[in-house]
Amino acid sequence: MTISSTGNPYKDGFLLSIVVPVYNEHATIAEVIDTLVQVPYRKQIIIVDDGSSDGTTDILRKAEHEDLKLVFHEKNLGKGAAIRTGFKSADGDIILIQDADLEYDPGEYPILLQPILRGSADVVYGSRFAGHGAHRVLYFWHYVGNRFLTFLSNMLTNLNLTDMETCYKVFTSKALEGIELKEDRFGFEPEITAKVARKKLRIYEVPISYYGRTYEEGKKINWKDGVRTLWCILKYNIGG
């Protein structure tokens, strides 16, 4: 992809920090690392092992690459906590969140980065519901729940996102300045959305593919996380 240098604040190059929260992903983590190492940008791959107990930690301790930075939590704290740790370790001009289960395709980074690289965006969300690429057909009620939570979040943030719950969120380092994150689990998604909306940042959405997993294949989010997300939407938009 060719990006015009007109209005491009990164025309002289940039460092991409890829933050990967990991918990019990021994089946995929090696492939994730191999895939991210091949991403064609100057990059920093920050993998935060969130107290894994299935052998993931052993795989990570053997991983070696000049772009790789490993951080280990002694116990499982949650995805939001792992992302906070990753953000604190990030040195990049642009920071991107990547799951460790390959539900999301790193080959689509150019799509995610384009609005930032052309100087149009401060934040980019990759939407699973915007009509692009392959989408595995899975749980109807997850789909309904995601759309409902996004709708409620939009009502309170006055945004028109189609996928607030997406993993693929990209930020300029400046966009994250002054944002204090508190949620330890999946409440991170509505929390960060409320806080970037409050800062009046330029938020874009781009369509992405989605290679979803079943619970048998390792999917972790559950109905309790949905209830917490509902509470977090109200908490961070009304309660501050």
C-alpha positions in Angstrom: 0.0 0.0 0.0 1.3 3.4 -0.9 0.5 6.3 1.4 0.9 9.9 0.3 3.3 11.9 2.3 1.0 14.9 2.2 -0.1 15.5 5.7 1.6 12.4 6.9 3.2 13.0 10.3 5.1 9.7 10.0 6.7 10.2 6.6 10.1 9.9 8.1 9.3 6.6 9.7 7.7 5.4 12.9 8.0 2.7 15.6 5.0 0.4 15.9 4.4 -1.2 19.4 2.3 -4.3 19.2 0.9 -5.2 22.6 -0.1 -8.9 23.0 -1.9 -9.9 26.2 -1.5 -13.7 26.6 -3.2 -16.2 28.9 -3.0 -19.9 28.3 -2.4 -19.9 24.5 0.2 -22.6 24.2 -1.4 -23.9 21.0 -1.1 -20.6 19.1 1.5 -18.4 20.7 4.5 -19.7 18.7 2.6 -19.0 15.5 1.6 -15.6 16.7 5.2 -14.7 17.4 6.3 -16.0 14.0 3.6 -14.0 12.3 4.3 -10.8 14.1 8.1 -11.0 13.5 7.3 -10.9 9.7 5.2 -7.7 10.0 6.9 -5.3 7.6 7.3 -2.3 9.9 9.9 -1.1 12.4 8.3 -2.7 15.5 8.4 -3.6 19.1 6.5 -6.8 20.0 5.4 -6.6 23.6 4.0 -9.9 24.9 2.5 -9.9 28.4 2.1 -13.3 29.8 -0.8 -12.9 32.3 0.0 -15.8 34.6 -0.4 -18.7 32.1 -0.5 -22.2 33.6 -0.7 -24.4 30.4 2.9 -24.2 29.2 2.6 -20.9 27.4 5.2 -19.4 29.8 7.8 -22.0 28.9 7.3 -21.4 25.2 7.7 -17.7 25.7 10.9 -18.0 27.8 12.5 -19.9 24.9 11.4 -17.2 22.3 14.2 -15.0 21.0 14.0 -12.1 18.5 15.4 -8.6 18.5 12.0 -7.1 18.2 10.5 -9.1 21.1 10.0 -7.9 24.6 8.5 -10.3 27.2 6.8 -9.3 30.4 5.4 -11.8 32.9 2.6 -11.5 35.5 3.1 -13.8 38.4 -0.6 -14.5 38.5 -3.6 -14.0 36.2 -4.9 -10.5 36.5 -7.0 -10.2 33.3 -6.8 -8.9 29.8 -7.2 -5.2 30.8 -4.4 -5.5 33.3 -2.1 -7.2 30.7 -2.8 -4.4 28.2 -2.0 -1.7 30.9 1.3 -3.4 31.5 1.9 -3.5 27.7 1.1 0.1 27.3 3.6 1.1 30.1 6.3 -0.9 28.2 5.5 0.6 24.8 8.0 3.0 23.2 6.3 3.3 19.9 4.8 6.2 18.0 1.8 4.0 17.3 0.4 1.3 19.6 -1.7 -1.6 18.4 -3.4 -4.3 20.4 -3.1 -7.9 19.1 -4.8 -11.0 20.6 -2.7 -14.2 20.9 -5.2 -16.6 19.4 -5.1 -15.6 15.7 -8.8 -14.6 15.5 -7.5 -11.4 14.0 -5.1 -11.2 11.0 -1.8 -9.2 11.4 -1.8 -9.1 7.6 -4.4 -6.4 7.8 -2.2 -3.9 9.7 -1.9 -1.7 6.6 -5.7 -1.2 6.7 -5.6 -0.4 10.4 -2.7 2.0 10.2 -3.7 3.9 7.1 -5.9 6.6 8.8 -3.2 7.3 11.3 -0.3 7.3 8.7 -2.1 9.8 6.5 -2.7 12.1 9.5 -6.4 11.7 9.7 -6.9 9.7 12.9 -5.7 9.5 16.4 -7.4 6.2 17.1 -8.5 3.4 14.8 -10.9 0.5 15.6 -11.0 -2.6 13.4 -14.7 -3.5 12.9 -15.8 -7.1 12.5 -19.2 -5.9 11.4 -18.3 -3.4 8.7 -18.3 -5.9 5.8 -14.8 -6.9 4.8 -13.0 -10.2 4.3 -13.7 -13.6 5.9 -15.9 -14.0 9.0 -16.3 -17.3 10.7 -20.0 -18.1 11.4 -20.4 -18.7 15.1 -22.5 -17.6 18.1 -25.7 -15.7 17.3 -26.2 -14.4 20.9 -22.6 -13.2 21.0 -23.3 -11.1 17.9 -26.5 -9.7 19.4 -24.7 -9.0 22.7 -21.9 -7.2 20.9 -24.2 -5.1 18.9 -26.3 -4.2 21.9 -23.2 -3.2 24.0 -21.9 -1.1 21.1 -25.3 0.6 20.7 -25.4 1.5 24.4 -21.8 2.7 24.4 -22.6 4.8 21.3 -25.6 6.4 23.0 -23.4 7.7 25.8 -20.3 8.5 23.9 -22.1 10.0 20.9 -19.9 7.9 18.6 -21.2 5.8 15.7 -19.0 2.7 16.1 -20.1 -0.6 14.8 -17.8 -2.7 17.0 -16.8 -1.3 20.3 -15.7 -4.7 21.6 -13.2 -5.4 18.9 -9.6 -6.4 19.8 -8.1 -4.4 17.1 -7.6 -0.9 18.6 -4.8 1.3 17.4 -3.6 4.5 19.1 -1.0 7.2 18.6 1.2 7.4 21.6 -0.1 11.0 22.1 -3.7 9.8 22.1 -3.0 7.7 25.2 -1.4 10.5 27.2 -3.3 11.3 30.3 -5.6 8.3 30.1 -5.6 6.2 33.3 -7.0 2.7 32.8 -8.5 0.7 35.7 -10.3 -2.3 34.3 -8.6 -5.6 34.7 -10.7 -7.8 32.4 -12.8 -7.2 29.3 -14.2 -4.0 30.8 -11.2 -2.4 29.2 -13.1 -2.1 25.9 -15.9 0.2 27.1 -13.5 2.0 29.4 -11.0 3.0 26.7 -13.8 3.9 24.3 -15.4 6.2 26.8 -12.0 7.9 27.7 -10.9 8.5 24.1 -14.3 9.8 23.3 -14.1 12.2 26.2 -10.8 13.5 24.9 -12.5 14.4 21.5 -9.9 12.4 19.6 -10.3 11.7 15.9 -11.6 8.1 15.9 -11.9 6.0 12.7 -13.2 2.5 12.0 -12.0 0.2 9.3 -13.3 -3.2 8.2 -11.4 -6.3 9.2 -11.7 -10.1 8.8 -12.5 -12.3 11.8 -11.4 -15.9 12.4 -13.4 -16.6 15.5 -12.9 -19.5 17.9 -15.3 -21.7 19.8 -15.1 -22.3 23.6 -13.7 -25.7 22.9 -10.9 -24.0 20.9 -10.1 -21.7 23.8 -12.5 -18.7 23.7 -12.5 -17.1 27.2 -15.1 -14.3 27.3 -18.4 -15.3 29.0 -21.7 -13.9 30.0 -20.3 -12.5 33.2 -17.9 -10.3 31.2 -20.9 -9.1 29.2 -22.6 -8.0 32.5 -19.4 -6.3 33.6 -19.1 -4.6 30.2 -22.7 -3.2 30.6 -21.7 -1.8 34.1 -18.5 -0.3 32.7 -20.4 1.5 29.9 -22.5 3.2 32.5 -19.6 3.7 35.0 -17.1 5.4 32.6 -19.6 7.4 30.6 -21.9 8.6 33.5 -19.8 8.2 36.6 -16.6 9.5 35.0 
